[in-house]
């Protein structure tokens, strides 16, 4: 059972001319906010600094050495079935979500030789967690019995925001040590989650780790299998959604970074883009951490001093690398489309794009080659980038030896450092959707929503929440939201938690 958050009060849409709203940022959060507002009749102007929509899931054209064109992105993203609000956004242009395709498994491989799989793990909690233990070669019943049950209690009954009060002051690494989680299984299970945040487990808040455990194991029945887009992100997702917004009267301005935001007369806001200032009835700040910091620093009257100082203190996760290789021969046909790895230096996962992405598949059919993507998350800032790139390729040869003799027809190496860091003790400093200025709301995956959501789903949910704050202010019906339950789903485990807590 999911948790439905709905509010049926207010009129369905604006009567007559709706208010003007600027949405700063064309990523998932900004698109979610803009969509809901435009659907209700608000006059939306979407301002995106890059040349296309999608934010950290954007794409751009590159010319390969063989003369063909390809869409390069910032790397693989898993569209989990628990992403209810993100999927609701995508259904605007694809009601049946036919643009997504399921991957059969999510194997996790350690360099020591063990391989974990989620394909046969039951989906219903708590059988899913017990099934993982029963099937895992790296986490057995003896490991389960050796864990510190009292210290592990927060995993059995995650509550938002209570879990942040209990666990935000400890790192994911130290929390796993405290509960005596076995080292080998830690690499293949929990560190997969921390790496999803592009963070070293020693820097990541244990509250975020516990929340992920709740979302994917004990709080939902969808499991850890996921879907991926059949085509590159722009073609599959963002271009159709951009057309959807245009059909509803929105204005989309790409290549238009917001310079500053200031309060205007009569409760309005003044948004400056490329030296030109325009007034709006409200603004949604849906930028990444560097963009939000830059705007706050350039806007001395935005919200209040405390809010601006909080934004200035936001940190980004360490650099990460996405390497994409176009090889002259296929990878062995029994290889999984996506493989999580541990113990292979900086290599965190390997994706075989031609097994699911149409554009890569067509290139593969035409050339007889394969398109392989490698990720390195949380690279130490001082690391030599060329060395890391070369090590990723050498580790690919260890994981899939048949690639050793393949010729690299072309390659692209994308280095970025703009993902939010959910650092230890940082929850209270993270921005909320509401600010002290009712005309200014914030959306993005760094926002503390008070709901059990994370990653892309947090971005989509925060965008809906930001739109809803404005709509309720204007007396217009809000967008329904859906999440996993905000506490452990299993009454048995909640009872066990309460019993152990009393001892």
PyMOL commands that set and color helices and strands:
alter all, ss='L'
color gray80, all
select helices_A, chain A and resi 28-39+55-57+84-90+127-135+141-146+153-156+162-167+172-178+183-188+190-196+206-218+233-247+265-267+289-297+305-312+353-355+358-367+385-399+401-403+427-429+455-473+491-502
alter helices_A, ss='H'
color red, helices_A
select strands_A, chain A and resi 3-5+20-24+43-47+59-63+69-73+79-80+100-102+107-110+115-116+226-229+251-253+258-263+269-273+276-280+282-285+319-327+338-344+347-352+370-379+408-416+440-442+481-483
alter strands_A, ss='S'
color yellow, strands_A
deselect
rebuild
show_as cartoon
